[in-house]
Amino acid sequence: MARMMEGKVVVVTGAGGGIGREIALAMTADGARVVVNDIGTSTSGEGQDAGPAQTVVREIRDAGGEAVASTDSVAEAASASRIIECALDNFGRIDGVVNNAGILRDRFFHKMGLDEWDAVIKVHLYGSYYMSRAAATHFKEQESGAFVHMTSTSGLIGNLGQANYSAAKLGLVALSKSIALDMQKFNVRSNCIAPFAWSRMIGSIPTDTPEQQARVAKIQQMTPNKIAPLAVYLLSDAAAAVNAQVFAVRNNEIFVMSQPRLLRSVHRGEGWTPAHIAEHAMPALQSSFVPMERSADVFCWDPV
């Protein structure tokens, strides 16, 4: 059976461990040549170490695959462009980008500092934009290409203490949709995955209470290698008809997630006053209000 990624060149950011590593390994196992990008920082974005990317490259080469390491940062336009250039210089083309790089700086909103906000937005949202924009010119010229962006149910649904992360991850959904709409005429696709998996970033979740301990124990059952098959599929030609979608992967489950659409409407021919809104509009709309749930409230059953 032909390998799904044969002949393709893919960049995977944040590929020095966890989900990114598994995606990089899966891409090469299915025939892709891969740029393994990771600057080797801590989960909060501090420090730098070329080791993780080089280690994954060695794993890939030892298994008979082709890969090169990149330690440039996604958080600046120039360095993100160098990551795409790395693919072109080493393999002569670029066919897919997996925007997986990320950091966490969790803090309740009323305590969050500007540096904590900026750092997370810069890596997740700006980083994905910079990477996608750098690849877009090449995708347009060759009239082919695909993006996979890692979003999160923290943004799609909600979570405590993650305003920076949630804002970036929901922004990524809008970015992906815009890319898909703007570039579909060039046969370029863009989709999102919200992964449930134990990783280095998730490992920073506090375990100070029994509730937190139970949540982490549940997540630890979901290994990063469960995410990789969907990422490989979405970058392959087999997914030619899949565009502008948001998926979630939770152990052996794959979900397609809803995107904002109207739920209910009210109309008043004479127009609305604040009093009429209070008396009529809100009572009529209230049954369709979205509840104040967190991700764990929605995905409340044990992973299967």
DRENMAR-814142 format. One record per atom (N, C-alpha, C, CB): x, y, z. Coordinates in steps of 0.02 Angstrom, whole numbers, plus 50000, padded with zeros to 5 digits. Atoms other than C-alpha are relative to their C-alpha. Glycine has a CB too. Layout:
N
XYZ ...
END
This chain:
304
500424994050000 500005000050000 500445006350000 499525000050062 499604993950006 500685017249950 499945004150064 499785004149940 500004995849941 501175028550092 499675006749984 500725001150027 500434994250014 500015043650109 500395006449990 499515000950057 499624993850004 501385056750123 500624999549955 500215002250070 499425001250043 502605049849994 500145006149957 499884993949956 499784994450042 503585063949911 499855006850029 499684999449935 500184993549972 502915077650024 500515002350052 499304999750031 499564997049951 503915089550133 499585003950050 500535004649967 500424997149948 503185095050299 500445003250054 499554994550032 499704996949941 503695107050437 499544998850059 500115007849989 500375000949938 503145102550613 500345004350054 499974992350022 499714995849948 503425115950745 499864996950069 499725007249996 500085003049933 503635111550928 500064992549998 499345002050030 499975007250013 504185094350871 500544996450040 500134998849927 499475003149960 505535091051001 499754995250052 500405005250032 500295004549951 504335081351112 499254999949994 500215001950071 500735000249995 502535076751149 499654999049934 499775006350030 500425000750060 501235078851013 500405001449937 499405004650004 499614998250060 502425087350891 500474994549979 500385006250013 499545005650015 503695073250904 499624994349968 500354997650065 500385005650028 502365060050872 499765001549930 499404998550045 500214998150067 501725069750721 500584999549952 499705007049999 499415000450043 503475071350650 500184992849984 500595003650034 499845007150011 503805052750674 499494996749953 500014996350066 500535003050042 502125048150595 500055002549928 499315001750029 499934997250068 502415059750447 500544996349961 500165007550002 499465003450035 504075051550405 499844992749989 500655000750039 500195007050009 503385034150433 499544999149940 499664997350063 500455000350058 502095038350298 500315003149938 499355003450016 499654998150061 503415044550177 500215007249994 499584998549943 499824992950005 503615063250212 500725001150021 499535004350042 499384997349974 505255072350233 499825005950045 500495002149941 500264995549948 505125083150387 500545004650027 499714996050057 499614995249960 505865098850463 499744999750071 499965007249970 500185000549929 505845095750650 500215006550034 500354993850034 499844993549971 505715112950727 499855000150074 499605005549965 500104999249928 505955115950913 500585004050027 499934993150036 499454996049971 506935129251006 500224997350067 499795007350007 499795003449940 507005118151159 499915003950064 500714998249994 500124996249939 506265130051287 499594995950050 499655006649984 500465002949951 505325125851446 499285001349978 500135003050071 500704999050018 503425125351441 499785007250007 499574995650043 500164992949993 503425143651493 500385004349950 500145002450070 499644996450051 504565148251348 500685002450020 499605005749978 499354997749976 506165150451447 500554995149981 499985001050076 499435004250018 507895144151403 499994998049927 500024993850043 499975002450069 508445136551239 500504994349996 500205005849951 499595006050004 509165119551193 499874996749932 499854995250059 500075003250066 509485112351020 499904992550004 500605001549958 500025007349992 509465094751091 499364996649980 500144998450069 500625003750016 507615090051077 499894999149926 499425003750030 500105000750072 507505093650890 500504995149970 500065006949966 499495004550026 509135084650854 499864992850020 500695002150025 500155006849978 508585069650956 499454996849958 499785000150074 500555002650042 506975067750856 500254998649929 499415005049999 499715001350066 507945069450693 500394993549999 500465005949980 499635006449997 509085055250748 499534994150001 500464999950063 500505005449998 507565044550790 499734998649930 499435001850047 500285000850067 506855047650618 500514996849953 499785006949972 499485002850044 508495044050528 500164992850017 500635004250004 499885007049980 508785028350630 499464995349975 500054999650076 500565004150025 507075022350571 499975000049924 499345002550028 499975000050073 507555025650390 499665006049967 499684993949974 500334994250027 506675042350369 500475005849987 499455002350045 499614994050016 507285059450311 499745005850041 499985001549925 500204994349960 507275074450427 500605004450013 499684997750067 499494995349979 508245089950473 499725003950059 500215004849942 500214996249941 508205100250632 500025007549986 500464998450060 500014992750001 507745118550649 499885002450071 499445002749951 500084997249932 507945128650809 499795007349998 500654999250039 500254993250004 507235145150746 499335000750036 499935002249927 500624998649964 505805153250842 499445001649951 500105005750049 500594998250040 504055154350769 499745006950018 499454994850010 500304994049972 503725170050870 500235006549968 500145000350073 499784994250038 504625181950751 499944998449926 500735002050019 500125001250071 504255184150566 500624997649963 499745006449967 499395001850036 506055182950507 500224992950015 500565004950018 499795006849982 506455167150604 499504994849977 500104999550076 500505004750027 504815158950553 500124998949925 499285002750011 499845000850071 505275162350372 500604995449990 500145006849968 499415004350006 506945153750402 499814992650008 500525001950052 500225007049991 506015138050458 499744997349934 499454999550055 500245002150065 505115137250291 500584999549951 499475004949973 499415000350043 506755141150201 500414993750013 500435006250009 499645006249983 507525126450293 499734994149960 499954998650076 500305005350040 506295114950206 500205000649927 499235000250007 499834998950070 506645122750037 500744998549987 499835007249980 499285001050010 508525122450059 500204992650003 500395003950053 499815006949990 508585104350117 499624995149955 499904998150071 500415004850037 507165096250020 499695002849936 499454997650045 500214997250064 506745108249879 499285002149993 500154995349949 500714998250004 504915111149920 499705000250070 499624995049956 500385000249938 503605113350056 499284998449982 500065006950040 500685002350015 501925104450056 499525000650059 500024992949977 500454999749943 501265105550233 500345003150060 499764993150017 499764996949939 501435114950396 499544997950057 500045007749994 500385001449939 500895108950568 500215005150052 500124992650026 499874994849950 500775123750687 499844997250069 499595006449986 500085003449936 501045114850852 500375003450057 500234992949994 499604997049947 502305125650947 499565004050048 500535004649969 500404996349951 501635132951108 500335000250068 499324997050006 499794999549930 501945138451286 499395001450042 500545005650009 500544998449953 500865140551440 500275004850053 499734993550033 499874995849941 500855154451569 499345001250034 500365006849980 500674999849970 499265150651665 499975004850059 499784993050022 500124995349945 498575163951781 499285002149997 500495006249995 500684997249999 496845169351836 500025007049971 499705000050072 499994994050041 496345184151730 500165006350041 499325000949967 499904993949961 496325197151870 500715000450028 499515000350057 499305000049978 498135192251911 500494999849941 500124994150045 499575001050058 498805190351733 500385006449983 499594997649940 499584994450019 500255201651686 500045000749925 500694999350029 499934998850071 500565209551517 500504995349968 500205007349988 499495004550029 502115198851492 499724993049990 500614999850045 500305006650006 501105182951522 499514999849942 499654998150066 500464999650057 499795188551397 500395000149935 499565006450005 499634999150062 501035194051265 500384993749979 500495005850007 499585005850017 502165178651274 499594994449969 500364997550063 500425005550025 500755166151246 499695001749933 499454998350051 500294997850064 499895176151109 500534999949945 499695007050006 499464999550049 501565178651023 500184993249970 500625003150031 499815006650024 501985160151011 499424996649964 500244995650058 500565003850028 500275152650978 499685003449939 499464998950053 500374996750054 499385165550871 500455003449950 499525005150030 499534996950046 500755176450798 500444994749967 500435005150037 499575005250027 501855161050777 499664996249944 500214995250054 500365003750052 500525151850678 499885004449939 499324997450027 500074995450056 500215167350572 500665000549962 499775007050024 499364999250034 502065169750536 500184993849959 500555001450051 499845006150035 502305151550489 499554999149939 499924993950047 500475000950055 500745150950381 500125005049945 499285000650026 499884994850051 501135167350295 500634998449961 500065006950034 499385001750034 502905161650255 499904994449950 500544998150051 500135005650045 502245145650176 499515001749945 499754994050039 500554998650045 500765153650089 500225001949930 499575005550028 499754997950065 501765161549948 500204993949958 500605004750007 499795006050036 502505144649901 499404995749982 500514995950043 500605003950013 500825135849916 499615003149940 499544999850062 500354996750055 500035148849800 500344998649934 499975007650013 499635001050063 501395147049669 499934993049974 500735001750010 500045007050023 501305128149665 499284997449998 500414995550046 500725001549999 499395128249687 499864993550037 499734999549929 500145005749955 499435115449826 500325001450067 500274993349970 499724999349933 499775114250012 499464999350052 500355006850008 500495001049947 498955111250179 500295002150067 499764992750003 499824998049932 498995118050356 499604995950050 499895007550011 500355002549941 498565109750521 500215004450058 500164992350014 499874995749943 498425121450670 499734996550063 499665007149991 500225002949937 498345114950848 499625005250042 500604997150040 500414995849958 496905123450938 499904996450066 499325001749966 500125003149935 496185118651108 499275001150021 500495002950053 500674999149972 494525115851193 500005005450054 499734993550029 499974994349955 495135129051316 499755006349965 500725001250026 500264994550038 494745141351177 499314998649972 500475001649944 500645001750030 493295132151096 499444999850051 500054993349965 500515000749948 492375129251260 500155004650059 499964992750024 499824995749944 493305137551403 500384996250053 499385003250030 499635002949945 494455134451550 500195005450049 500624996249975 499794995349949 495015142551711 500745001849992 499874997250070 499314997949995 496605152851721 500384999949935 500354995850048 499655000550065 496985152551534 499755005249950 499924993049972 500254994950045 496365168851460 500465001149941 499905006650036 499524999050054 497965171051359 500004994249951 500715000950030 499995006150041 498015153151296 499344999149963 500144993850044 500665000950031 496135152351263 499895005049943 499455000850052 500084994950051 496135168751166 500414998249938 500205006950026 499575001950057 497595162851058 499714994149962 500704998450025 500235006150032 496835145851025 499345001049962 499914994550051 500614998550037 495125152650976 500165004549940 499475003350045 499774996050056 495995165650869 500284995849943 500535004950022 499745004650050 496855151350780 499464997049956 500394994450033 500565002750039 495175144450726 499795005049947 499394998350046 500184994950048 494735160950644 500555000949947 499885006650036 499454999650048 496465161850564 499964994349950 500684999950037 500045005850044 496275144350494 499425000749950 499914993650041 500584999150045 494545148250424 500155005249946 499375002050041 499844994750048 495185164150341 500494997549948 500285006050035 499535002950048 496645154950263 499634995449951 500554996150037 500375004750042 495465141550198 499575003749948 499554995550043 500424996250046 494285154350122 500415003749947 499565005050038 499604995950045 495645165250046 500404995849951 500475004350039 499535003850041 496705151149975 499704993749969 500584998150041 500305006050030 495455137849921 500085000049924 499264999550019 499934999750073 495605143949741 500694997849977 499875007149975 499335002550016 497435138749748 500104992850024 500545004550031 499985006949975 496995121249814 500394999450065 500314995449947 499675000049935 497665125749986 499464999050054 500405006750012 500485001749948 496785118550138 500285001950069 499824992649998 499814998249933 496795123650321 499494997450050 500075007750007 500445003149951 496075113850467 500325000450069 499854992749981 499774999749930 496225113450657 499894993350035 499645005650038 500095005749955 496455099650785 500055002550072 500534994349986 499974998949928 496055101450969 500204993450032 499325002750029 499775006649975 497105087651049 499884999250075 500744999149985 500005002149929 496775078951213 500584995150007 499314996750022 499435004649993 498455071451261 500455002550055 500394999449934 499504998349949 499725070951401 500635002449965 500154994050047 499404997250031 501175082151353 500365004150052 499835004349937 499604995949956 502505093051429 499615006250023 500655002149965 500404994049981 501335108151425 499454998150049 499705003349938 500535002149955 499905098751505 500294998050068 499604994149970 499675001949938 501145092551634 500085005650050 500674997249985 499954994349954 501165110051708 499345001550035 500235006149962 500644998949965 499345108851763 500084998550074 499444995549969 499945001249928 499245110551953 499634993650021 499735006050039 500335006049972 498815094952053 499935000950076 500404993549984 500044998449930 498475103352219 499364997550034 500045007550009 500645002249973 496695097052241 499824993249972 499445005149985 500225006550028 495855080052219 499695000749931 499494996850047 500304998950066 494875087352072 500535000749946 499555006250001 499454999150048 496475092851985 500384993549989 500485005450025 499655006450006 497305076152021 499614995149956 500114996950069 500425004450041 495835066751945 500015002049927 499284999950026 499984997550069 495865077851791 500654998049966 499925007749999 499365001750028 497725075051763 500064992549988 500575002450046 499975007350008 497565056251790 499624997949938 499714996550061 500405001650059 496225055851655 500385001849936 499325003650002 499634997850059 497295065751533 500604995649987 500225007350008 499405004150008 498805054651565 499854993649961 500294998350067 500195006050038 497845040151486 500035001249925 499304997650020 500054998250070 497805049551321 500695001949973 499495005849989 499314999150020 499505047851239 500045004149935 500344993249990 499944995650059 500165059951105 499954996449933 500655003650003 500015003550065 500295046450972 499294999149973 500334993350007 500695000550024 498385046350962 499825005849955 499524999850060 500154994150038 498425063650883 500294999649929 500265006250035 499624999950062 499675060150744 499624997549938 500614996050010 500325002550061 498595049650625 499555005149965 499604993850015 500444995050030 497335063650599 500415005549967 499525003050053 499574994950030 498715076350567 500294997649933 500575002050048 499745002950063 499495064850436 499465000049947 500274992850012 500555000350048 497815062150353 499835007049972 499374997050032 500214993350021 497395080850348 500515003349953 499895004450060 499504997350046 499035084950259 500084995949937 500675000550036 499935004450058 498845070750135 499495001949946 499914992750020 500474998850055 497975071249966 499334996550012 500304997649934 500635003449984 496665059550038 499505004750031 500124994150046 500444995149967 495965074650131 499845005949955 500325002450065 500094994550047 495745085149974 499335003650009 500054997549929 500664997049992 493905088250016 499885002650071 499474995049981 500094998049930 494205092650199 500345006750010 500304994650050 499734993349995 494425111250228 499595004150050 500015003549931 500314995349953 494045124350362 499624996550056 499525004649961 500335003749947 493555111250491 500415000350065 499904992749979 499685000449934 493935109750676 499854993150029 499745005750048 500075006849972 494235092250745 500284999850071 500354994849955 499695001549936 494595085750918 500164992650001 499535002050060 499815007149992 495495069550960 500094998650074 500674998449961 500005001849929 495245061351128 500094992550005 499345002350037 499835007149999 496115044651144 499804996849933 499664996350059 500205003350062 495225033751014 499395003249967 499864992850013 500584996550028 493835046350978 500235005949958 499545002550057 499904994150041 493825059150838 499335003749995 500274998149929 500614995950002 492565073450845 500085005449947 499865003250070 500024993850038 492095086850721 499625005050044 499664999149929 500274995149954 491745102550822 499565005149964 500575003650037 500434994850029 490385115350792 500395006549994 499365000950043 499734993250007 490805132850735 499415004850009 500355001149931 500554995549981 489795148250786 499495001049944 500275006750020 500574998950044 488085149150704 499445002750043 499794993449962 500554997349961 486485158050754 499604994550033 499555004449956 500405004849962 485435149050884 499265001950002 500264999450071 500694997749994 483865159550901 499995007549986 499704998350072 500054992850012 483245176750850 499345002750023 500105001549925 500634996549984 481935189450900 499965006149955 499965001950076 500104994250043 481195203350796 499445004350027 499844997749927 500514995249980 480215219050837 499975005449947 500145003050072 500064995550057 479575229250691 500145007350017 499324999549972 499894993149981 479655245450788 500715001450025 499515002050054 499334999349972 481445242450843 499994998750074 500285006949985 499925001949930 482105239051017 500215005950043 500504994350007 499764995649948 482275249751171 500314995650054 499425004550030 499735004149945 483285244151322 499464996650041 500435004350045 500545002949960 481655241251415 499674994149964 499475005350015 500305005650037 480915230551276 500484994049997 499825002349928 499525005550000 482525220451269 499964996250066 500735002749990 500055003249935 482385217351456 499364996050008 500065005250055 500665003149990 480545212951449 499864994349952 499465005349991 500205004850051 480455202951288 500584996249968 499615003549947 499475003350039 482085199551195 500384995050042 500475005249973 499595004549960 483135192151335 499614993950025 500295003650058 500375006049979 481755180851406 499894995149942 499325002150028 500115004450058 481445174251229 500644996549979 499725004049942 499365002850021 483295171251195 500334995650052 500475005649981 499625003049945 483795164651365 500054992549998 499685002050065 499985007450003 483355146551333 500554997549954 499324997349977 499465002050046 484705146351198 500685002650022 499855002449930 499354997649976 486075154351303 500504994250005 499935003550068 499475005049993 487725144851299 500214999850074 500625001649954 499835000349929 488105138551475 500735001650013 499854993150028 499314998449979 489675143851570 500364993650020 500015005250058 499685006449987 490535127151552 500755000449985 499684994549957 499305001050016 492355122051552 500064993749956 500434999450064 499895005850043 493105109151436 499834993550035 500734999949976 500125006249962 493025095851572 499264998850013 500375000250066 500725000849990 491155099151595 499674996949938 499685006750017 500285002550063 490795095451412 500254993049984 500175004849943 499705006650012 492005080851391 500064996550068 500705000549964 500025002349930 491475073051556 500044992550007 499375002550033 499965007249996 491535054551511 500724997749994 499564996749946 499315002550003 493085043751527 500204998649928 500064993650041 499765001350069 494145042351368 499974992649985 500715002649990 500065006950021 493895026351270 500494998549944 499284998449978 
END
